[in-house]
Structures are given as C-alpha cells and as structure tokens.
Amino acid sequence: MLLLGGGLGLVAGMWTGLSRAGFAVGTGPAAHHGVLMTLGFLGTLVALERAVAYRAGWAYLAPASSGAAVVWLLAGGPVAGSGLLFGVAGTLVVVVYVRTWVIHREPYLVLMGLGGVASVVAALLWSVGVSPIRLAPTLAGFVVLTIVGERLELSRLRRPSRGATRRLLVAVATFVAGVVLSWSLNGAGLIVGGVGLLATTAWFARNDVARVTIRLPGLPRFAAVCMLAGYLWLAVGGALWIALGTRGGGALIFDAAVHAVFLGFVLSMVMGHAPIILPAVLRVVLPYRPVVWLPLVLLHLTVGVRVAADLAGSTWVRGVSAAGNVAALVSFIVVTIALGYRERDPSPRATARHRSRTPMEGGITL
C-alpha cells in the first residue's frame, strides 16, 4: 500500500508534465510537476526501500508521509502542508542513513545522507513559496547524490583505490557546492554544479562495475546499459548546466538541462534497478525478459529528441517528445506489472530464491 503513494506521484507527474508540454489534459497542479516526480515518486520509492532494508517499524513513516504529501497536494490542500509532509519523510530517511552510518561508517552513506538533506531543504523551501523551477538544482541534488552513493557502494566490487575514492568525493563536493551556491547565485551555482556533474560522470565511466557486467548476458547486461546510458545523459546535463549558467537561456534550454538529468539519467537508473528493488520491496518475482528493453530504448530515444528540440528551439517537437517520455514510462509500468503478474509468488522464501539466482548488477536502492 505504501508504494501506491509513489505510484500516484508518478501518475500525477506524468499528467502535469503533459499539461506543461501543451496537451489539453487539464492543468491540475502543473506548477508542481517537478516536486511530484522527485519528492512524490522518487522520494517515496527511496523512503520505502530504506524502510524495508532497515527493518524498523518507525522507518515506514517516511514513505507514508511522502505518499500523504502527494494525496494532500492533489486534493487541493495548501502547499505548505504538503511541503511539511515531504520534509518529515526526508528527515526520517536521513535518520535511517545516520543510524546505519554509526554502524558501518562508509562514505557512500554520507553521500546518500546528503541527498536526503537536499530533499528536506527542497521540501521546506517549496513549502514557503520557492518555485520548483528555482529549486531544480536542489531537487537534482537529492536524486544525484542518492544514486551516486549507491553506485559508490557497488563500486567496491572493483575495489577502487583510496585515491580514486577521494577523487570521487572531490567531484561530488564540487556538485554539492554548486547546489548550495545556486540558492543565492543561480548562474554561478549552475556552472560549479555542472563541473561537478561532469567530474562525477568521468569517475564512473572509469570505475563503475557496469563496465564489467555489460559483458554478461541477460539482466546484468540490461542493467549495465541502463547505468552507462544514464551516465551519458548526466554528462549532457552537466554541460548544459554550465552553458545555462554561463550564457543564460530561455525556458527550452532550461528544459533540456533539467530533463537530461531527471529523465535521461535518473529514470534510466530506475529502470535498471527495478528488477531488484521491486522483488525486495513487494516480495514478488520479477524475471528478466527481453521485452524490458522496449521502455529503455523508447526512453532514451524520446529524451534525445526532447533535448535536440529544446536546443533547436522547437516547441512543437518538444511537446511530441514529452508525450514520448510519458509513453516510455507507461510501457515500463505495463511491462513490469505484466512480468510480475505472470511470475507472482508472494512467499518470502520464493522471493529469496529468485534474488539468490538473479545476477545482481545493481543494488536495491536508486
């Protein structure tokens, strides 16, 4: 049931995204599209996974709170109430990270914790009237830091040296500095944050375990392609952040810079990790089938068209590509439900057997 809040955030995010792209689907809370997709959908997904992994009853208050925030917003409640609920959810997730760090003291937990802090800051600023557009770098901080922390954890399979780990932390610190700077000097913050994104991408292009697992068939190769394609879009996003901060630009350039990160990078990572996240959270078997490539290919094709249309100044093509983005997400949902339904076996023992025989390229977070 707790996952339904995130699902509602995803549906509302797609609905408002189409509205913002010019389709007559009803406006709804269109101005809050970015918050619904990040804090509503992704925030609930992260909070639920963390609660499942931590195995403490109180931790489930985080996904419950973020799901309630989505319902509150769609019901027409004041933004302040929804922002407060998102803030509570993010705070609880940060507490989970801190309590886990006390035991393990690993740098990837620090990065994930900083991502959680970014979600809390974004929620509270949004609740007092700061627009989601202004908060885009901070919302990006939440998802990017969460994913980078997860990938750093998995990079231990290749045993990066201490020097390599320090280089990643410097790159991430540059990105964080850009996010913080964007609160007062948006242009300078975008430039610094973009440099951090490019440096982070370069590190993972050299060190991510996906470089190895892409040689394996089935799920490992699919997940690896998701990771590597996502890094390509993260690099594009970093370059666009620098260009936007240096020369400025209109709404279409901003659209390209934002969606290269949030669609191309983040959703590619979500698709790659879904075969691991959902069995762990829902206790369902989600087998690998070649059909899973369809949503992934559609996602990257439509993101590519969207970014190209933005750079070319074509509002019409950008609108069509936005519909393609939604089609990619809908096909991903349909394929996931269909595979889970065909192989459903809700017993914990069956799910454990499935996880043990599935090549796990990717963890169980974003």
Protein Blocks (a to p, Z undefined) as FASTA:
>chain_A
ZZmmmmmmmmmmmmmmmmmnopaebjbjmllmmmmmmmmmmmmmmmmmmmmmnopaklmm
mmmmmmmmmmmmmnopafklmmmmmmmmmmmmmmmmmmmmmmnopaklmmmmmmmmmmmm
mmmmmmnopafklmmmmmmmmmmmmmmmmmmmmmmmnopafklmmmmmmmmmmmmmmmmm
mmmmmmlmmmmmmmmmmmmmmmmmmmgmklmmmmpghjllmmmmmmmmmmmmmmmmmmmm
mmmmmnopafklmmmmmmmmmmmmmmmmmmmmmmmmmmmmnopacdddfklmmmmmmmmm
mmmmmmmmmmnopaklmmmmmmmmmmmmmmmmmmmmmmmmmmgcfbfklmmmmmmmpcce
ddfbZZ
